[in-house]
């Protein structure tokens, strides 16, 4: 270890080497664990983690790439597939991975070796522009790339696409290893048509559980501790810590709908379209019809007008795309929210055209093959009408609620008054000042208890001699050697205390050890005995006699002694009354587990298991290694899966002599500002909602809108007011 540290090899890198040897390696004929064909990056995968798609891809050429060297960094070829809004943007090019997995020795030579798989892999995907493009079945393999930075274990989804090269990545020992082609498929780290294949963070379903990120995190930690226990003074483990919860989970969607209707009142809405566009006209007509059929919105007049008409009030402008030259900016008397209609219609799926056969002709005694004519790309078709999928009304569609919320927030900004939030939210927001940076400008937002907004915009050139603002800008500015600013947001209390919010790579996870045990016991493939079902069902009390009788009759219809849990669940699903919500059915599940140690249905979402989900639901604060972090989780129970992880954000009481006391006192107020429900539709917002107003101000400024609430600070002005 001392030798490694002197050479600049960190404990993170050594731990990753052990993980690579554990998962890439296997015992040889003598029973010695070896990592043959060691690969610099650790990609976890399974044979089943694949999909077949049809897409336009370059026809790969098979050629000898062995002697061709490329200097392009492998990081330029890696696609950062951010599947959790998780900011997994770690720059792999900055890390030279060093390993000799076969002999488990750390040497200087290993750190300097240039691995050939990067060069060859790049050669396979090179010069696509000069190759013929064909439509074909594409075989893709999905893997999770493992990285460790500052003791934080990260997993990022990577897409591997099959290629025709003689060497590349192949599935081996549940990893993607760099190998020469034999009988296996060969892949390159590249997606097709920029399509990303994301991996869910967590799932309660047994068939998805093994593939989810949390399960693989647990597998990494457990396996490395089991195999290399003697290598550690402290076995690597997830860090458990207590948290203080400020907001419990609750639904906020109805509250948001109510606020939208209250703020719209009876003010008419104008839909602005290009009258020359038939597509926009059809869309606007269907939108207006849906509006008039939505309870609450039906009393609000809605008109369709040409974009050249000048009407005050609230407007929704329909655009073809973001670059539409008809784009108009808001004014204090005419508020405009933009809607790209192509995102709200139903597009027909394209059917691949059959490839035309090549024709052979005789020309001057020589047989020649005519090249197939290049086909024009197919155009997607749509009827241009508003499509709400399974939603029956506009307000049931989260996209529509978000659009109307944006319109009302813009109205607040253009008028200089915060009306959309409740009085309680405005009163809490008025106790702080908010600082953030966008597009090279720095903004300071203040709110009075009556809701009056004021936003000061400054740049480093116009900052003047204001020492306080200089300090804040310095804190917000991105340091040269960091990939992100130290603080992304700063809040100032009435007492002048500054609180900085910093993004981190830390994530909260549920109690995976306990959950994994329960999921295994509830696996649909596990076998159970009919006799046990009969015994437990007969012992149930008669509190819900009707459900008990239906349950017994269904069990009586089972004519085999041994069946799978999945088979029994299918039998129960045929009767709506036999779901797992009734108390009697929950008791049946619990009693069956007590009798047989098998769950008929995973109970992990029941209230009794809430402690397993600490940090996943609600808003809370915790301390880790002497630093304070807060999380903003889910506001309602997950259905079957959690697509994205819950991030931890560091909060710092800047310059405070009593940071723990100051943060503990300010967090309940900040939690109320994140329990808003309208910034992220039906969810909490991850930072206090006034920062949403700053972001909208910056975007309106970008388009040149005359905003009443914004003051541009001059170079000679030393005042923030």
Secondary structure, 3 states (H helix, E strand, C coil): CHHHHHCCCCHHHHHHHHHHHHHHCEECCCCCEECCCCCCCEEECCCCCEEEEEEEEECCCCCCCCCCCCCCCHHHHCCCECCCCCCCCCCHHHCCCCCCCCCCCCCHHHHHCCCHHHHHHHHHCCCHHHCCEEEEEEEEEEEEEEEEECCEEEEEEEEEEECCCCEEEEEECCEEEEEECCCCCCEEECCCCCCCCCCCCEECCHHHHCCCHHHHHHHHHHHHHHHCHHHCCCCCCCCCCCEEEEECCCCCHHHHHHHHHHHHCCCCEEEEECCCCHHHHHHHHHHHHHHHCCCCCCCCCEEEEECCCCCCEEEEEEECCCCCCCCCCCCCCEEEEEEEHHHHEEECCCCCCCCCCCCEEEECCEEEECCCCCCCCCCCCEEEEECCCCCCCHHHCHHHHHHHHHHHHHHHHHHCECCCCCHHHHHHHCCEEEEEEECCEEEEEEECCCCEEEEEEECCCCCCCCHHHHHHHHHHCCCCCCCCCCCCEEEEECCCCEEEEEEEEEEECCCHHHHHHHHHHCCCCCEEEHHHHHHHHHCCCCCCHHHHHHHHHHHHCCCCCEEEHHHHHHHHHCCHHHCCCCHHHHHHHHHHHHHHCCCCCCCCCCHHHHHHHCCCECEEEEEECCEEEEEECECCCCCCEECCCEEEEEEEEECCCCHHHHHHHHHHHHHHHHCCCCCCCCCCCCCCCHHHHHHHHHHHHHCCCCCCCEEECCCCCCCCC
